[in-house]
Amino acid sequence: MASTKYMFDTAEEGERDRLLAHALMWDPVTRRRLGGIGVTEGWRCLEVGAGSGTVTRWLAGQVGGSGHVVATDIQPRWLRSLDAPNVEVLRHDVTTDPLGESVYDLICARLVLTHLPDPLATVGKLLRALVPGGWLLVEEYDLRSLPLCDPPDATWHKVAAAPSEILRLGGGDPELGAKLTGILHAAGAAEIDTEAVALPRRMPEVLSWQAQFVQFRERLIDAGLVSPAEVDKVIADFDDDTCDLVVHGPTLVSARGRKGD
Ligand SMILES: C[S@@+](CC[C@H](N)C(=O)[O-])C[C@H]1O[C@@H](n2cnc3c(N)ncnc32)[C@H](O)[C@@H]1O
Protein backbone atom coordinates (compact mmCIF):
# COMPACT_ATOMS: atom_id res chain seq x y z
CA MET A 1 0.00 0.00 0.00
CA ALA A 2 1.20 3.49 -0.82
CA SER A 3 2.58 5.39 2.15
CA THR A 4 2.12 8.72 0.44
CA LYS A 5 -0.81 11.10 0.52
CA TYR A 6 -0.57 13.05 -2.74
CA MET A 7 -2.62 16.23 -2.37
CA PHE A 8 -4.12 16.34 -5.87
CA ASP A 9 -6.70 14.03 -7.42
CA THR A 10 -4.52 12.21 -9.93
CA ALA A 11 -7.56 10.82 -11.76
CA GLU A 12 -9.23 14.10 -12.60
CA GLU A 13 -8.86 15.60 -16.09
CA GLY A 14 -7.73 18.96 -14.70
CA GLU A 15 -4.67 17.24 -13.23
CA ARG A 16 -3.21 16.80 -16.71
CA ASP A 17 -3.55 20.52 -17.49
CA ARG A 18 -2.00 21.33 -14.12
CA LEU A 19 0.94 19.03 -14.78
CA LEU A 20 1.46 20.42 -18.28
CA ALA A 21 1.35 24.01 -17.04
CA HIS A 22 4.14 23.20 -14.54
CA ALA A 23 6.11 21.42 -17.20
CA LEU A 24 5.95 24.18 -19.82
CA MET A 25 7.01 26.74 -17.24
CA TRP A 26 9.98 24.85 -15.84
CA ASP A 27 11.22 22.58 -18.65
CA PRO A 28 13.74 25.15 -19.95
CA VAL A 29 15.32 25.30 -16.48
CA THR A 30 15.32 21.53 -15.99
CA ARG A 31 16.73 20.86 -19.47
CA ARG A 32 19.50 23.40 -18.94
CA ARG A 33 20.42 21.77 -15.64
CA LEU A 34 20.36 18.27 -17.14
CA GLY A 35 22.34 19.51 -20.12
CA GLY A 36 24.95 20.87 -17.70
CA ILE A 37 25.30 17.40 -16.21
CA GLY A 38 26.16 16.16 -19.69
CA VAL A 39 23.46 13.53 -20.23
CA THR A 40 24.16 11.95 -23.59
CA GLU A 41 23.95 8.85 -25.82
CA GLY A 42 23.73 5.56 -24.01
CA TRP A 43 22.87 6.86 -20.51
CA ARG A 44 20.41 4.94 -18.34
CA CYS A 45 18.05 7.45 -16.73
CA LEU A 46 15.14 7.46 -14.30
CA GLU A 47 12.56 10.20 -13.90
CA VAL A 48 10.57 9.81 -10.67
CA GLY A 49 7.04 11.28 -10.53
CA ALA A 50 7.27 12.05 -14.24
CA GLY A 51 3.78 13.62 -14.44
CA SER A 52 3.00 14.60 -18.02
CA GLY A 53 6.31 13.16 -19.25
CA THR A 54 7.84 16.19 -20.95
CA VAL A 55 11.22 15.73 -19.23
CA THR A 56 11.23 12.00 -19.98
CA ARG A 57 10.53 12.70 -23.66
CA TRP A 58 13.46 15.11 -23.79
CA LEU A 59 15.76 12.66 -21.98
CA ALA A 60 14.80 9.90 -24.42
CA GLY A 61 16.00 12.12 -27.27
CA GLN A 62 19.30 12.81 -25.50
CA VAL A 63 20.18 9.19 -24.68
CA GLY A 64 19.19 7.83 -28.09
CA GLY A 65 18.67 4.22 -29.09
CA SER A 66 21.58 2.92 -27.02
CA GLY A 67 20.21 4.60 -23.88
CA HIS A 68 17.17 3.92 -21.72
CA VAL A 69 14.74 6.07 -19.73
CA VAL A 70 12.44 4.74 -17.02
CA ALA A 71 9.53 7.06 -16.16
CA THR A 72 7.68 6.31 -12.92
CA ASP A 73 4.63 7.78 -11.23
CA ILE A 74 1.93 6.68 -8.80
CA GLN A 75 -0.46 7.74 -11.58
CA PRO A 76 1.25 6.97 -14.91
CA ARG A 77 -1.85 7.50 -17.07
CA TRP A 78 -0.43 10.70 -18.62
CA LEU A 79 2.80 8.88 -19.48
CA ARG A 80 1.13 6.25 -21.64
CA SER A 81 1.58 8.32 -24.79
CA LEU A 82 5.37 8.05 -24.40
CA ASP A 83 5.75 5.15 -26.77
CA ALA A 84 9.43 5.59 -27.71
CA PRO A 85 11.32 2.24 -27.79
CA ASN A 86 13.88 3.51 -25.27
CA VAL A 87 11.24 4.57 -22.69
CA GLU A 88 9.73 2.33 -20.02
CA VAL A 89 6.73 3.57 -17.99
CA LEU A 90 6.10 2.13 -14.53
CA ARG A 91 3.39 2.65 -11.92
CA HIS A 92 5.62 3.02 -8.90
CA ASP A 93 5.54 4.65 -5.47
CA VAL A 94 9.04 5.92 -4.80
CA THR A 95 8.51 5.72 -1.04
CA THR A 96 7.52 2.05 -0.89
CA ASP A 97 8.48 0.25 -4.12
CA PRO A 98 12.02 -0.99 -4.79
CA LEU A 99 14.36 0.93 -7.12
CA GLY A 100 17.41 -1.29 -7.17
CA GLU A 101 21.06 -0.41 -6.44
CA SER A 102 23.67 1.02 -8.85
CA VAL A 103 21.30 0.97 -11.83
CA TYR A 104 21.15 4.50 -13.31
CA ASP A 105 23.59 7.11 -14.63
CA LEU A 106 21.07 9.87 -13.92
CA ILE A 107 17.94 10.23 -11.78
CA CYS A 108 15.73 13.31 -11.73
CA ALA A 109 12.64 14.25 -9.74
CA ARG A 110 10.92 17.62 -10.09
CA LEU A 111 8.21 18.82 -7.67
CA VAL A 112 7.81 15.34 -6.20
CA LEU A 113 9.76 15.25 -2.91
CA THR A 114 7.53 17.88 -1.31
CA HIS A 115 4.63 15.43 -1.42
CA LEU A 116 6.57 12.67 0.34
CA PRO A 117 6.73 11.99 4.09
CA ASP A 118 10.54 11.79 4.33
CA PRO A 119 12.42 13.58 1.49
CA LEU A 120 15.82 12.75 3.00
CA ALA A 121 15.05 9.03 3.06
CA THR A 122 13.89 9.19 -0.56
CA VAL A 123 17.00 11.10 -1.67
CA GLY A 124 19.11 8.40 0.02
CA LYS A 125 17.18 5.75 -1.87
CA LEU A 126 17.66 7.62 -5.16
CA LEU A 127 21.41 7.95 -4.55
CA ARG A 128 21.67 4.22 -3.89
CA ALA A 129 19.97 3.55 -7.23
CA LEU A 130 22.74 5.48 -9.04
CA VAL A 131 25.94 3.93 -10.34
CA PRO A 132 29.05 5.33 -8.62
CA GLY A 133 29.61 8.82 -10.06
CA GLY A 134 25.99 8.97 -11.31
CA TRP A 135 24.00 12.21 -11.05
CA LEU A 136 20.87 13.10 -9.10
CA LEU A 137 18.84 16.24 -9.98
CA VAL A 138 16.05 17.18 -7.57
CA GLU A 139 13.97 20.32 -8.00
CA GLU A 140 11.45 21.76 -5.54
CA TYR A 141 9.67 24.99 -4.81
CA ASP A 142 10.38 27.50 -2.16
CA LEU A 143 6.94 29.14 -2.00
CA ARG A 144 8.06 32.02 0.19
CA SER A 145 8.47 34.14 -2.94
CA LEU A 146 4.86 33.61 -4.04
CA PRO A 147 3.32 36.61 -2.23
CA LEU A 148 5.95 39.04 -3.62
CA CYS A 149 4.62 41.46 -6.22
CA ASP A 150 5.15 44.88 -7.74
CA PRO A 151 3.58 47.30 -7.00
CA PRO A 152 2.59 46.12 -3.50
CA ASP A 153 -0.92 44.61 -3.47
CA ALA A 154 -2.48 43.51 -0.18
CA THR A 155 -5.02 41.15 -1.77
CA TRP A 156 -2.44 39.32 -3.88
CA HIS A 157 -0.11 39.10 -0.91
CA LYS A 158 -2.77 37.51 1.28
CA VAL A 159 -4.16 35.10 -1.32
CA ALA A 160 -0.71 34.05 -2.59
CA ALA A 161 0.50 33.33 0.95
CA ALA A 162 -2.37 30.90 1.54
CA PRO A 163 -1.33 27.91 -0.64
CA SER A 164 1.74 27.39 1.55
CA GLU A 165 -0.55 26.92 4.54
CA ILE A 166 -2.72 24.44 2.66
CA LEU A 167 0.37 22.48 1.66
CA ARG A 168 1.56 22.46 5.27
CA LEU A 169 -1.86 21.27 6.48
CA GLY A 170 -1.53 18.35 4.01
CA GLY A 171 1.86 17.41 5.49
CA GLY A 172 3.95 18.98 2.71
CA ASP A 173 6.80 21.46 3.05
CA PRO A 174 6.33 24.68 1.05
CA GLU A 175 9.96 25.66 1.70
CA LEU A 176 11.53 22.34 0.78
CA GLY A 177 13.46 23.88 -2.14
CA ALA A 178 15.59 25.86 0.28
CA LYS A 179 16.47 22.65 2.12
CA LEU A 180 17.64 20.63 -0.89
CA THR A 181 21.30 21.58 -0.54
CA GLY A 182 21.30 20.36 3.07
CA ILE A 183 19.37 17.23 2.19
CA LEU A 184 21.83 16.28 -0.57
CA HIS A 185 24.69 16.93 1.83
CA ALA A 186 23.07 14.87 4.61
CA ALA A 187 22.44 12.02 2.17
CA GLY A 188 26.13 11.93 1.26
CA ALA A 189 26.04 13.36 -2.27
CA ALA A 190 29.24 14.78 -3.76
CA GLU A 191 29.80 17.82 -6.04
CA ILE A 192 26.55 19.46 -4.90
CA ASP A 193 25.50 22.38 -7.08
CA THR A 194 22.29 24.32 -6.44
CA GLU A 195 20.57 27.27 -8.06
CA ALA A 196 17.24 29.02 -7.53
CA VAL A 197 15.09 30.45 -10.32
CA ALA A 198 11.94 32.58 -10.19
CA LEU A 199 9.98 33.94 -13.14
CA PRO A 200 8.28 37.26 -12.25
CA ARG A 201 5.50 37.98 -14.78
CA ARG A 202 2.55 40.33 -15.39
CA MET A 203 -0.52 38.41 -14.26
CA PRO A 204 -2.22 38.17 -17.70
CA GLU A 205 0.98 36.57 -19.06
CA VAL A 206 0.80 33.64 -16.64
CA LEU A 207 -2.78 32.56 -17.13
CA SER A 208 -1.64 29.00 -16.34
CA TRP A 209 -1.07 30.03 -12.70
CA GLN A 210 -4.74 30.99 -12.45
CA ALA A 211 -5.64 27.28 -12.51
CA GLN A 212 -3.84 26.81 -9.18
CA PHE A 213 -6.02 29.37 -7.46
CA VAL A 214 -9.17 28.00 -9.10
CA GLN A 215 -8.22 24.51 -7.91
CA PHE A 216 -7.42 25.66 -4.38
CA ARG A 217 -10.33 28.15 -4.10
CA GLU A 218 -12.62 26.13 -1.84
CA ARG A 219 -9.82 24.83 0.34
CA LEU A 220 -8.39 28.31 0.87
CA ILE A 221 -11.83 29.62 1.86
CA ASP A 222 -12.76 26.59 4.01
CA ALA A 223 -9.48 26.91 5.91
CA GLY A 224 -10.41 30.51 6.72
CA LEU A 225 -7.28 31.82 5.00
CA VAL A 226 -9.02 34.11 2.48
CA SER A 227 -12.51 35.40 1.73
CA PRO A 228 -14.37 34.40 -1.45
CA ALA A 229 -14.10 38.02 -2.68
CA GLU A 230 -10.31 38.05 -2.20
CA VAL A 231 -9.59 34.82 -4.06
CA ASP A 232 -12.09 35.71 -6.81
CA LYS A 233 -10.37 39.06 -7.31
CA VAL A 234 -7.05 37.27 -7.86
CA ILE A 235 -8.63 34.73 -10.23
CA ALA A 236 -10.21 37.59 -12.23
CA ASP A 237 -6.96 39.58 -12.40
CA PHE A 238 -5.28 36.81 -14.41
CA ASP A 239 -7.99 37.34 -17.07
CA ASP A 240 -7.60 41.11 -17.10
CA ASP A 241 -5.33 42.25 -19.95
CA THR A 242 -5.00 45.67 -18.36
CA CYS A 243 -3.70 44.27 -15.05
CA ASP A 244 -0.08 45.40 -14.70
CA LEU A 245 0.63 43.67 -11.40
CA VAL A 246 3.91 41.74 -11.66
CA VAL A 247 3.85 38.66 -9.45
CA HIS A 248 7.05 36.93 -8.48
CA GLY A 249 5.80 33.35 -8.58
CA PRO A 250 7.32 30.34 -6.82
CA THR A 251 11.08 29.90 -6.70
CA LEU A 252 12.26 26.63 -8.20
CA VAL A 253 15.38 25.37 -6.47
CA SER A 254 17.34 23.01 -8.72
CA ALA A 255 19.88 20.90 -6.84
CA ARG A 256 22.21 18.29 -8.24
CA GLY A 257 24.84 16.06 -6.78
CA ARG A 258 26.74 12.87 -7.53
CA LYS A 259 26.96 9.53 -5.89
CA GLY A 260 30.50 9.19 -4.61
CA ASP A 261 32.75 6.44 -5.96
C1 LIG B 1 3.62 18.35 -9.14
S1 LIG B 1 3.65 16.88 -10.09
C2 LIG B 1 5.19 17.07 -10.97
C3 LIG B 1 5.22 16.29 -12.26
C4 LIG B 1 6.53 16.36 -13.05
N1 LIG B 1 7.65 15.88 -12.26
C5 LIG B 1 6.81 17.78 -13.50
O1 LIG B 1 7.55 18.49 -12.82
O2 LIG B 1 6.27 18.19 -14.57
C6 LIG B 1 4.04 15.60 -8.91
C7 LIG B 1 4.03 14.22 -9.52
O3 LIG B 1 4.53 13.32 -8.55
C8 LIG B 1 3.74 12.13 -8.58
N2 LIG B 1 3.88 11.49 -7.26
C9 LIG B 1 3.36 11.89 -6.09
N3 LIG B 1 3.71 11.04 -5.10
C10 LIG B 1 4.49 10.08 -5.68
C11 LIG B 1 5.15 8.92 -5.20
N4 LIG B 1 5.07 8.57 -3.91
N5 LIG B 1 5.86 8.14 -6.07
C12 LIG B 1 5.94 8.50 -7.38
N6 LIG B 1 5.32 9.60 -7.91
C13 LIG B 1 4.60 10.37 -7.07
C14 LIG B 1 2.34 12.64 -8.89
O4 LIG B 1 1.48 11.62 -9.38
C15 LIG B 1 2.65 13.72 -9.93
O5 LIG B 1 2.69 13.21 -11.23
The ligand as an ORCA input file, in Angstrom:
! r2SCAN-3c Opt
* xyz 0 1
  C       3.620     18.349     -9.137
  S       3.650     16.884    -10.092
  C       5.194     17.071    -10.966
  C       5.216     16.290    -12.257
  C       6.525     16.361    -13.050
  N       7.647     15.876    -12.263
  C       6.808     17.777    -13.499
  O       7.546     18.491    -12.818
  O       6.274     18.185    -14.568
  C       4.039     15.605     -8.911
  C       4.034     14.219     -9.525
  O       4.531     13.315     -8.551
  C       3.742     12.130     -8.579
  N       3.884     11.487     -7.259
  C       3.357     11.891     -6.091
  N       3.712     11.044     -5.103
  C       4.486     10.084     -5.680
  C       5.153      8.921     -5.197
  N       5.068      8.570     -3.912
  N       5.859      8.144     -6.073
  C       5.941      8.504     -7.376
  N       5.319      9.598     -7.913
  C       4.600     10.368     -7.066
  C       2.335     12.637     -8.893
  O       1.483     11.618     -9.380
  C       2.647     13.718     -9.926
  O       2.688     13.208    -11.234
*
